[in-house]
Amino acid sequence: MRTQANSPEAALVEPLLEDARELAALCRPFLLWSPALDMAGRLAAAEEFARRDDVAAVPVAVLFGPTGAGKSTLFNALIRREGASPTSPSVRCFTDRPYVAAAPDLKPLIPFSEEWNPRFVEADLGGTVLCDLPDIDGALREHWDVARRFIDQSDLVIYVTSPEKRADFRVHEEVRRWAARKRWLFVLNRADQVPEEERQAVVADWDRRLAEAGFRPDAACRFFVSAVQPHRFEFADLRRTLLERDDRRDRRCRRADGVCGHLQHAAAEELLEPLRAKAAALVGAEERLREKVQAAYRKAWDRPRVEIAFRQAVAQQVWRWTAERTSAFAALTAWLRTRWYHLTATFRLFRLGFYRFSLWGAAAASLDALRAILTGVLPLKRILEAMGPAIEADLAQIANDVRRTLEDHGLPTPPARTEEKAPPPTNDPSAEGAADRWLHWLMRRLGAELGDSQLLEELRAAVDETAEEIVSRVARRWVNFAANLLPFVILADASVRIGRAWVASAWYVGGAADYPPLGFYGLAAGLLAVSLLPGYWLIASRIAGQLRRLQPAQTFRVTSPAVLEPLVARRRELNELIHKAEQLRRKAVQARRMISAGLPGAVAEPPDDAPGTFSDGTANASADGAFSASPDAEPPIAESR
């Protein structure tokens, strides 16, 4: 923003512009949708407004309203020059060009092109430029274009209407078009033609219509005047609010207020509501495709090989967690079962280190170490292998459905994730021997992912969840007690006998040394080992019983199937777009309140649930025809009245 870098206004606006750039980047995948395209265009307009140098150095106010509301008469009264803007009581759309009133020394600062055919009127208005525009609801479209160009360059829009035209449909449409981007004064002209007993009701009805557009009308922004009788009603208040100000203090605030208004307009509700409907449609499509994925996996899980592989994977995890949930000898047996390959690999490596080295011993140790490393992975691979090519064909069909769904919604497919490539093999035959090639092939075969990594994570989660449920039913207190009872009895008996023999043979007793023979220790160790078997059998039988009751086809659910990732990614991006836009709008409204508290005019702050708005973003026509239809729709050509 081209204000002083350390000014409070720049400190508030620059973060908003950064958020706007992020929001514009989020709009790129959705540019085939008109709401996202409009949002991107409005964000670009906000950025251009903040950066351009041709913004008026003086405040520009424009008179805007329906045909026959008395804008030209009010213009002449405000600048106190009779006939400065010609009027006609009988000819409609009489103002065919813009009239611009300003002090002579301000003319070089006025940002209006000569192509717009403005007529300059010298008037002592202090530092303000006042413009009388052609009618926005007339029969000539070129009048609309000129009026909109002037409104775009203005800082303050004065909406002038009359009591009988306060519900004009086409003009209210134009108010909605510019509501968020500009500051507003509202003038209800021809107060002298309203009977005194009806004036309060007319003003109340006018306030209600302004509130429907998101404004908060009060005496500071809404005026009930008569242009032909400027000494009556609220004309003096209007002129004082409009012309009697120190513009040097307001200059930076006006620019910052305009930036916030453009950002508020870019995140308007009429754009967000269709995007929310699109997000809901994507969620519905995602749920339908997710059901197809679940059906494909249910069909695959019905195969006996898949159930057997799943039970094996669950059994391995159950034994691992049983060792953690039990204690003493029961935990020891479960731990030995799950760590068998670790123990054998450690034993073989110990022998290689302290005894004679042999190639066979090294190969056996390597194989046991590889088995220990792949414990917990190979069962998952077996499940994927058991599912067979049928599941791959079903998932390929669903992937095509995902791609067609994205195409139907006008969305590009997200780029596929690039996998890290392995380094190319060397061409030197001496660099890789036969053993190295065999080991490389084995590791690639065992470590290759037969399915996508996301599915492996889903399988691992399903195995862990099922194992958790089984362990909670197997590792009960009474099971732990029963599995440890016999080993503890054998250990206690052997310990008592050994202790008594050692005490009787001690020197301080004075008896002859009579220690138990070596065979007694071997017999005690053997009995202790045999006593572990009943506890192990108890735990194993309970685990086997629980595994037989498993029905993986009914319990397995894929929460994040990789085949749906392109659709899920676009849905998340759209949700983030909507969330960021809502945040930007709230921040712009808050910043605008702080920046422009002392500026004249009101600003539109439409709530999210603005009255008269349907869920698809279009507005319904009220009984009196006020504030209906889309704000950016081109109004129909009106007949001259």
Secondary structure, DSSP 8 states (H G I E B T S, - for coil): --S-TTSHHHHHHHHHHHHHHHHHHHHGGGTTSHHHHHHHHHHHHHHHHHH-S-S-SS-EEEEE--TTS-HHHHHHHHHT-TTSS---SS-TT---S-EEEE-GGGGGG----GGG--EEEE---TT-EEEE---TTSS-HHHHHHHHHHHHT-SEEEEEE-GGGTT-HHHHHHHHHHTTTSEEEEEE--GGGS-GGGHHHHHHHHHHHHHHTT----TTTEEE--TT-TTSTTHHHHHHHHHSS-HHHHHHHHHHHHHHHHHHHHT-HHHHHHHHHHHHHHHHHHHHHHHHHHHHHHHHHTSHHHHHHHHHHHHHHHHHHHHHHS-HHHHHHHHHHHTHHHHHHHHHHHHHHHS---HHHHHHHHHHHHHHHTTTTHHHHHHHHHHHHHHHHHHHHHHHHHHHHHHHTT----------------S-GGGS-HHHHHHHHHHHHHHS-SS-HHHHHHHHHHHHHHHHHHHHHHS-HHHHHHHHHHHHHHHHHHHHHHHHHHHHT-TTTT-------HHHHHHHHHHHHHHHHHHHHHHHHHHHHHHHT--HHHH---SS-GGGHHHHHHHHHHHHHHHHHHHHHHHHHHHHHHHTTTSSSB-----TT-TTB-TTS-B---TT--S-S-TTS--------
